[in-house]
Every structure is written in C-alpha cells, then in structure tokens.
Amino acid sequence: MNILIVGAGRAGTSFAAALGAQHRVTLVHHDELPAHVDADLVLLTVHDDAIESTAARLVVSAHTVVAHVSGSRRLDVLGSHARVGSLHPLAALPNAQVGARRLRGGVFAVEGDELISHVVRSLSGRVISVPEDRRTLYYATAVSAANHLVALMGHVEVLAAAAGLELRDFLALAQQALDDVGALGPARALTGPASRGDLSTLDAQMAALPGAERATYVALADRALRLADENSTVPWNA
C-alpha cells in the first residue's frame, strides 16, 4: 500500500515507523503538501485544529482515502473527499521508536472507509467501533486513562517531595496497583483507608497535605470511597 503521512510530529513519525515495514510510506510536514496525491491513503497526523484546513488543501485521486488519527474529531472535518476514515490509537506516542512499538498490536478506534481496517490489520492491531454520538465521551475516557494518570503522578511527585522523598520511591507501588486493576478490576484492586472506610485517617492525611494539592486529594479520596461502596456489591466468587 502506498501511504502519505502528513505531519511529522510524534504521531506522524510513530505511524511512519510502524507502517514502513509493510507499506511504502512517505512522511511530509503539513506545509509541504504535494500538488497532487496519488497514494492509496493519506494519513493526517497534524494537530486536531489543523485537520480541516489541511484536508481542504489536499488534491487527491478518486481512489485515495483521506483519514485522520484524532480521537476528538469526526469524519466531517475531512470535507468533501470521496473516501474518508479515521483511526485513533489507544496508545501514548512519546517518540517514534516507542510509538511504533506500541502501534504494532495496538487498539484502534476505527471509522469510515474499509481500507482503514486493512491498515490496522497490517499492524496486527485490534479494531474497536465507537458510536458517533459517543465520540467525545470515548476520547474523554482515553484522556482519563492516560493524561490524567500522568497528572496523578505529578500530584504524587509533589507529595513525595513534601515528605522528603522522590517520585521513583512510589512508582513500584503505582505499578502494582495498576497491575491489580488489570487482574481484578478497580473495585477489588482498591486498598488503603478508603477501602476500609477509615475516614479519620483520610482527614488526617488531608490536613498534612500542601494546600495546593488538597483539592486533588479530596476528589480522588471521594472517588475511592464510592469505589469502595461499589466493591461491597461485587460478589467475590464472580
């Protein structure tokens, strides 16, 4: 398959590295569009706000599929092109090397032209379908799973420093908890004072926190308490 990738940032270079093993891939910056594109697929890996304007500048052959990799945008941003699609990877792409490894065998939210599913299969990936009216909710879920988890570690880093320690001292504990979520589900993986309903301990901890971090802690503790309530309804032999 002949693929043109437009956008040479982290997503574009990751896709180029992942797809290059099985396809003929050309990677260009968003401001270096050819006058006419005769590829099987044009993959737009530009910033979300630039997808619509970039798609409008494209002149492609009738058989060419124009697709984007955004989780937040629908197909209408691709304009009047005859064949359109999208494939959003549920993967963090920090650089080309790591990103390419995660794209191979990854999970992709796919919409539009059937060619997109063929591309995912060439990566040994798994296709999921998201109803159009739930696209924003889907992307919010992805943001919570990745970006908010990173933000939580920023919260932990500040608390660790206030206690005279470092973030790395707590990373094994965080990984153990995440592993338990994968093995047991969130409700059964929960441990600590919230799982026991130990409100006095939670109050004492909140009082010891740096002021700027208290709102984050309160929000998370409240969610943990609700999760503990959910846990009480889960049959342990399920």
Residue pairs with C-beta under 8 A, 6 or more apart in sequence:
1 22
1 23
1 24
1 40
1 41
1 118
1 119
1 122
2 23
2 24
2 38
2 39
2 40
2 41
3 19
3 23
3 24
3 25
3 26
3 39
3 40
3 41
3 42
3 43
3 119
4 25
4 26
4 28
4 34
4 37
4 39
4 41
4 42
4 43
5 12
5 15
5 16
5 19
5 25
5 26
5 27
5 28
5 42
5 43
5 45
6 12
6 28
6 29
6 30
6 33
6 42
6 43
6 44
6 45
6 46
6 54
6 58
7 29
7 30
7 44
7 45
7 46
7 47
7 54
8 27
8 28
8 29
9 45
9 46
9 47
10 93
10 94
10 95
10 96
10 99
11 45
11 69
11 93
11 99
12 27
12 43
12 45
12 46
13 27
13 95
13 96
13 99
14 93
14 95
14 96
14 98
14 99
14 100
14 102
14 103
15 43
15 45
15 69
15 99
15 100
15 103
16 25
16 27
16 96
17 96
17 97
17 99
17 100
18 99
18 100
18 101
18 103
18 104
18 123
19 25
19 119
19 122
19 123
22 122
23 122
26 39
28 34
30 46
30 50
30 54
33 54
33 57
33 58
35 59
36 59
36 60
36 61
37 58
37 59
37 60
37 61
37 64
38 60
38 61
38 64
39 60
39 61
39 64
40 63
40 64
40 65
40 115
41 64
41 65
41 66
41 67
41 115
41 119
42 58
42 60
42 64
42 65
42 66
42 67
43 67
43 68
43 69
44 51
44 54
44 55
44 66
44 67
44 68
44 69
44 78
45 68
45 69
46 54
48 70
48 72
48 73
51 68
51 70
51 73
51 77
51 78
52 77
52 78
52 79
55 66
55 68
55 77
55 78
55 79
55 81
56 79
58 66
58 81
60 66
60 81
62 82
63 83
64 81
64 83
65 83
65 84
65 85
65 112
65 113
65 115
65 116
66 78
66 81
66 83
66 84
66 85
67 78
67 84
67 85
67 86
67 87
67 112
67 113
67 116
68 77
68 78
68 86
69 86
69 87
69 88
69 89
70 77
70 86
70 88
71 88
71 109
71 135
71 138
71 139
71 142
72 135
72 136
72 139
73 86
74 86
74 111
74 132
74 135
75 84
75 85
75 86
75 111
75 112
78 84
83 112
83 113
83 115
84 112
84 113
85 110
85 111
85 112
85 113
85 115
85 116
86 109
86 110
86 111
86 112
86 116
87 108
87 109
87 110
87 111
87 116
87 119
87 120
88 108
88 109
88 139
88 142
89 102
89 103
89 106
89 107
89 108
89 125
90 106
90 107
90 108
90 109
90 128
90 142
90 145
91 99
91 102
91 103
91 106
91 107
92 99
92 102
92 146
93 99
93 102
93 103
103 123
103 125
104 123
104 124
104 125
105 123
105 124
105 125
105 126
106 123
106 125
106 126
107 125
107 126
107 128
108 120
108 125
108 126
108 127
108 128
109 128
109 129
109 130
109 138
110 116
110 117
110 120
110 127
110 128
110 129
111 129
111 130
111 132
117 127
120 126
120 127
121 127
130 138
152 220
153 167
153 174
155 213
155 216
155 217
156 167
156 170
156 174
157 166
157 167
158 210
158 212
158 213
159 209
159 210
159 213
160 166
160 167
160 169
160 170
162 209
162 210
177 189
177 191
180 188
180 189
181 189
183 189
185 234
186 227
187 227
187 228
187 230
187 231
187 234
188 231
188 234
188 236
190 224
190 227
190 228
190 231
192 224
193 199
193 201
193 202
193 205
194 202
194 221
194 224
194 225
194 227
194 228
195 224
195 228
195 231
196 228
197 225
197 228
202 221
205 217
206 214
206 217
206 218
206 221
209 217
